[in-house]
Structure formats: structure tokens, C-alpha cells
């Protein structure tokens, strides 16, 4: 099932100069309401990004906190540029 993560709303009436205002609205990927922020995390080498309300982001962070506190931070190795 495919979900739209962001939606755009065109607001205002075009003026004589043709100017419009477009507002990007984040949509909470859990419940479809307007989201407050995008949260990035990774698991098993896969990076994820999810748009959430502040409440859902706090729930996710609280659920992950005990595991993050017990884990080791892995620093990414910088790749050398090929000439």
C-alpha cells in the first residue's frame, strides 16, 4: 500500500502577475493528520524517515530510548574520493 507522505496546498488567489503561494504540509504517516516534523532513524543498516506529530515523535523516541541508551554509537567511515 502506497502512502502520500507530504501534500501540497495552493493557497490564495493568483494575482495579475500570476503569483501563487504553495504550502507544503507534512502528513503524519500513522494517522493522516498534519505532522509537525520528520524523524529519521535506521535499523539493521536501513535508513528510515517518517513524518509525525510531536506526540507520535515523542512516543517513538521514548520507545527507542532504552535501546539507544544501551547501544554503542557507530561512526560512519568516510569514503575516499576516487580520482
Number of C-alpha atoms within 10 A of each C-alpha: 2 4 8 10 17 14 11 10 10 11 10 10 10 11 8 6 6 7 10 12 11 11 11 11 15 22 23 23 20 12 11 15 13 16 23 17 16 17 15 10 11 9 7 5 7 7 9 10 12 17 22 25 22 15 11 18 19 12 12 13 13 12 11 12 12 10 10 12 9 8 9 8 8 6 6 6 6 6 6 6 5 4 3
